[in-house]
Amino acid sequence: MKLKNILLILILAIVLTGCTTQNPGPTVTIYKTPNCGCCVGYSSYLESNDYNVKIISLDDLSSIKDKYNIPQNMESCHTMIIDDYFVEGHVPIEVVEKLVNEKPNIDGIALPRMPAGSPGMPGKKIEPFTIYSLINGEEMVYTKS
C-alpha cells in the first residue's frame, strides 16, 4: 500500500473517531431553592456520575412537594425528577440506578432531611441510610445504603 493511501486511511480513522458521540447519561431535573449549597453539591455528584442535570430554582418548593405528594416527614432540601419518578433528597447514585433499572410500581423514593455524609452533604456517614419508597404519600422502606 502506498504511503499516501496509508496516511489517508489514518486521517479518515482519526476524523471518524472524533465524530462519534458518546451515549449521554440520564437527564434529571432538580428543584431547589436559590441559596442551597448542598443541592449544588448533589448536582455536581450526579454530573460526576455522567448524569445530565437541569436545575430549576424556586423560592418555595411546597408546590413541588405537593405535586408529587411527598409528606413532610419525607421531605429534604431538593426534589429530583428522573423518568417517571421523583427522588427526594441526597439519595446515593446506586439507589437512583436501582430505581431506574428495576422500575418498581411506586411514585418515587426519599432520603428524608439532609443526613451527614450523604452525597452533597458534609460530615461523616455514621450508619446506613434508610431510603423509603412512596406510593400516594404512603412510605415504606425501599432499601438501605
Contacts in CASP RR format, 6 or more apart in sequence:
PFRMAT RR
TARGET T0000
AUTHOR 0000-0000-0000
METHOD contacts of the structure
MODEL  1
MKLKNILLILILAIVLTGCTTQNPGPTVTIYKTPNCGCCVGYSSYLESND
YNVKIISLDDLSSIKDKYNIPQNMESCHTMIIDDYFVEGHVPIEVVEKLV
NEKPNIDGIALPRMPAGSPGMPGKKIEPFTIYSLINGEEMVYTKS
24 50 0 8 1.000
24 52 0 8 1.000
25 50 0 8 1.000
25 51 0 8 1.000
25 52 0 8 1.000
26 51 0 8 1.000
26 52 0 8 1.000
26 82 0 8 1.000
26 83 0 8 1.000
26 100 0 8 1.000
27 51 0 8 1.000
27 52 0 8 1.000
27 53 0 8 1.000
27 54 0 8 1.000
27 82 0 8 1.000
28 46 0 8 1.000
28 51 0 8 1.000
28 52 0 8 1.000
28 53 0 8 1.000
28 54 0 8 1.000
28 80 0 8 1.000
28 81 0 8 1.000
28 82 0 8 1.000
28 87 0 8 1.000
29 53 0 8 1.000
29 54 0 8 1.000
29 55 0 8 1.000
29 56 0 8 1.000
29 80 0 8 1.000
29 81 0 8 1.000
30 39 0 8 1.000
30 42 0 8 1.000
30 43 0 8 1.000
30 46 0 8 1.000
30 53 0 8 1.000
30 54 0 8 1.000
30 55 0 8 1.000
30 56 0 8 1.000
30 78 0 8 1.000
30 79 0 8 1.000
30 80 0 8 1.000
30 81 0 8 1.000
31 56 0 8 1.000
31 58 0 8 1.000
31 61 0 8 1.000
31 64 0 8 1.000
31 78 0 8 1.000
31 79 0 8 1.000
31 80 0 8 1.000
31 81 0 8 1.000
32 39 0 8 1.000
32 40 0 8 1.000
32 55 0 8 1.000
32 56 0 8 1.000
32 57 0 8 1.000
32 58 0 8 1.000
32 61 0 8 1.000
32 77 0 8 1.000
32 78 0 8 1.000
33 39 0 8 1.000
33 57 0 8 1.000
33 58 0 8 1.000
33 59 0 8 1.000
33 60 0 8 1.000
33 61 0 8 1.000
33 77 0 8 1.000
33 78 0 8 1.000
34 57 0 8 1.000
34 59 0 8 1.000
36 77 0 8 1.000
36 78 0 8 1.000
38 77 0 8 1.000
38 90 0 8 1.000
38 114 0 8 1.000
38 120 0 8 1.000
38 121 0 8 1.000
38 122 0 8 1.000
39 55 0 8 1.000
39 77 0 8 1.000
39 78 0 8 1.000
41 119 0 8 1.000
41 120 0 8 1.000
42 78 0 8 1.000
42 89 0 8 1.000
42 90 0 8 1.000
42 119 0 8 1.000
42 120 0 8 1.000
43 53 0 8 1.000
43 55 0 8 1.000
44 120 0 8 1.000
45 93 0 8 1.000
45 119 0 8 1.000
45 120 0 8 1.000
46 53 0 8 1.000
46 93 0 8 1.000
47 53 0 8 1.000
49 93 0 8 1.000
58 64 0 8 1.000
61 78 0 8 1.000
61 79 0 8 1.000
64 79 0 8 1.000
65 72 0 8 1.000
65 75 0 8 1.000
65 79 0 8 1.000
68 79 0 8 1.000
68 86 0 8 1.000
68 88 0 8 1.000
68 107 0 8 1.000
68 108 0 8 1.000
69 107 0 8 1.000
69 134 0 8 1.000
69 136 0 8 1.000
69 137 0 8 1.000
70 79 0 8 1.000
70 86 0 8 1.000
70 88 0 8 1.000
70 110 0 8 1.000
70 134 0 8 1.000
70 137 0 8 1.000
71 134 0 8 1.000
71 137 0 8 1.000
71 139 0 8 1.000
73 112 0 8 1.000
73 139 0 8 1.000
74 88 0 8 1.000
74 110 0 8 1.000
74 112 0 8 1.000
74 132 0 8 1.000
74 134 0 8 1.000
74 137 0 8 1.000
74 139 0 8 1.000
75 88 0 8 1.000
75 110 0 8 1.000
75 112 0 8 1.000
75 113 0 8 1.000
76 88 0 8 1.000
76 89 0 8 1.000
76 90 0 8 1.000
76 110 0 8 1.000
76 111 0 8 1.000
76 112 0 8 1.000
76 113 0 8 1.000
76 114 0 8 1.000
77 89 0 8 1.000
77 114 0 8 1.000
78 88 0 8 1.000
78 89 0 8 1.000
79 86 0 8 1.000
79 87 0 8 1.000
79 88 0 8 1.000
79 89 0 8 1.000
80 86 0 8 1.000
80 87 0 8 1.000
80 88 0 8 1.000
80 89 0 8 1.000
80 91 0 8 1.000
81 87 0 8 1.000
82 96 0 8 1.000
82 99 0 8 1.000
82 100 0 8 1.000
83 100 0 8 1.000
83 103 0 8 1.000
85 99 0 8 1.000
85 100 0 8 1.000
85 106 0 8 1.000
85 107 0 8 1.000
85 108 0 8 1.000
85 109 0 8 1.000
86 107 0 8 1.000
86 108 0 8 1.000
86 109 0 8 1.000
87 96 0 8 1.000
87 99 0 8 1.000
87 108 0 8 1.000
87 109 0 8 1.000
87 110 0 8 1.000
88 108 0 8 1.000
88 109 0 8 1.000
88 110 0 8 1.000
88 111 0 8 1.000
88 112 0 8 1.000
88 134 0 8 1.000
89 110 0 8 1.000
89 111 0 8 1.000
89 112 0 8 1.000
89 114 0 8 1.000
89 118 0 8 1.000
90 111 0 8 1.000
90 114 0 8 1.000
90 115 0 8 1.000
90 118 0 8 1.000
90 119 0 8 1.000
90 120 0 8 1.000
90 121 0 8 1.000
91 109 0 8 1.000
91 110 0 8 1.000
91 111 0 8 1.000
91 118 0 8 1.000
91 119 0 8 1.000
91 131 0 8 1.000
91 145 0 8 1.000
92 118 0 8 1.000
92 119 0 8 1.000
92 129 0 8 1.000
92 145 0 8 1.000
93 119 0 8 1.000
94 145 0 8 1.000
95 109 0 8 1.000
95 131 0 8 1.000
95 142 0 8 1.000
95 143 0 8 1.000
95 145 0 8 1.000
96 109 0 8 1.000
98 143 0 8 1.000
99 108 0 8 1.000
99 109 0 8 1.000
99 142 0 8 1.000
104 133 0 8 1.000
105 135 0 8 1.000
106 133 0 8 1.000
106 134 0 8 1.000
106 135 0 8 1.000
106 142 0 8 1.000
107 134 0 8 1.000
107 135 0 8 1.000
107 136 0 8 1.000
107 137 0 8 1.000
108 133 0 8 1.000
108 134 0 8 1.000
109 131 0 8 1.000
109 132 0 8 1.000
109 133 0 8 1.000
109 134 0 8 1.000
109 142 0 8 1.000
110 131 0 8 1.000
110 132 0 8 1.000
110 134 0 8 1.000
110 139 0 8 1.000
111 118 0 8 1.000
111 129 0 8 1.000
111 130 0 8 1.000
111 131 0 8 1.000
111 132 0 8 1.000
112 132 0 8 1.000
114 121 0 8 1.000
115 121 0 8 1.000
115 125 0 8 1.000
115 129 0 8 1.000
116 122 0 8 1.000
116 123 0 8 1.000
116 124 0 8 1.000
116 125 0 8 1.000
116 126 0 8 1.000
117 123 0 8 1.000
117 124 0 8 1.000
117 125 0 8 1.000
118 125 0 8 1.000
118 129 0 8 1.000
128 144 0 8 1.000
128 145 0 8 1.000
129 144 0 8 1.000
129 145 0 8 1.000
130 141 0 8 1.000
130 144 0 8 1.000
131 141 0 8 1.000
131 142 0 8 1.000
131 143 0 8 1.000
131 144 0 8 1.000
131 145 0 8 1.000
132 139 0 8 1.000
132 140 0 8 1.000
132 141 0 8 1.000
132 142 0 8 1.000
133 139 0 8 1.000
133 140 0 8 1.000
133 141 0 8 1.000
133 142 0 8 1.000
END
